[in-house]
């Protein structure tokens, strides 16, 4: 009888401490992993920004320094996760600025062509048109 009780206690302990399949110890990554990045590609960047966790530590436009040309948007989280959004063409924001000071408000209107989610400990997620 004690053996069955011990086995039952071990099983209860095991199942109560395990996570469901597909979940990690990073709730921000788990939240983003649930998004359909392919559906968000082809929509304004602002559409993505409204559905991702707002707990990011930094958001900024990056570019090719030698050409002073904007290339994409990086959103960074404390866990080391980075979401990168790259438009195919720029319609609202002028991507060329010799001071490399680009307008984030205008960038948010651009259409996301390619979205990448990188985490130091998790699989990379991608989406694109």
Buried (B, 14 or more C-beta within 10 A) or exposed (E): EEEEEEEEEEEEEEEEEEEEEEEBEBEBBBEBBEBEBEEBBBEBBEBBBEEBBEEBEEEEBBBEEEEBBBBBBBBBBEBEBBBBBBBBEBEBBEBBBEEBEBBEEBBBBBBBBBBBBBBEEBEEBBBBB
